[in-house]
């Protein structure tokens, strides 16, 4: 690990609010009238997993495979599903 990397990590750690990632699958599902149950069946994902993403529940990690399945089945792009909200100034 280089000194530059360590400095960057310390700087990031100093920020209390660095923004938030939002999962916007709810908007896509609602617009297409797709239920959590239907999307769960189509993707093969657990109902609770789809429900968590639908409700934009706080997640400690995001599964790239889940995102790929959601995008594939819903016919959308990752930019349609994820949104970065910067911190308020």
N, C-alpha and C positions, 0 to 999 in steps of 0.2 A: 504494500500500500504506500503510495507516495504522500509526501507532506501536503501537496495540493489537495488531494482527496480528503485527508483528515481535516484540513481547514474548512473545506466546503461542508463536511458533515457537521462540524461544530457550529458553523454559521446557520445551517438549516435548523439545528437543534435549538438555537436561540429564539427562533420565531415561535410565538404562541399560537398564532393563527396564520396558517399558510394556505387556506382555502379548503374547499370540499369537493369531492367527486359525487355527482348525482347519477343514479341509474334511471333512465327515462323509458324503460320498457312499458310502463303503465300507459303512457300516452299513445304508444304504438298499438298496444293491445286494445285499448278502449276505442281508438279510431277504427280499428278493423273488427271490433266486436268479438274478440277472442278471449275466452275465459282462462283463468289460471288452470283449471282442469284440462281444457283442450290443449293448451300449450304444453302442459306437463306430459300429456299423452303423445303429442307430436314429437317432442324433443327427447322423450325417455328420461327426463329429469324428475326428481322427486317433487311432489306437489309443494312441500314446504320450501324447497329451493326456489321454485318459480314464484311462490308467494312472497318470499323475502325480497327477491329482485323487483317484483311488482310493487311492493310497498316501499321501495327504496330504503329498506331497513339498514341500520348501521352494520356494515360488514367489516371484519378485521382483515379479510383478504378476498380478492375477486378471482374466481376460477376462469382462466382463459378459455377452457373447453366449454364451459357453460355459456360464456359470451358468444363463442363461435356458433354453438347450437342455436341460441336465440336469434342471432343475425341470420343464419342460414334458413331456419324455419319461417321467420317473419319476413324474409327477403329485404333486409335492411343493412345498413352499414354501421360499423362500430361508432361512428360519429353521431348516429341517430340514437344510440343506446347510452353512451357515456357523455357527461358534460362536466367540465371543470368550472367551478365558481371560485374566482379569486377572493381573497379576504377583503372585507370592507375597509376602506382607507380611514 
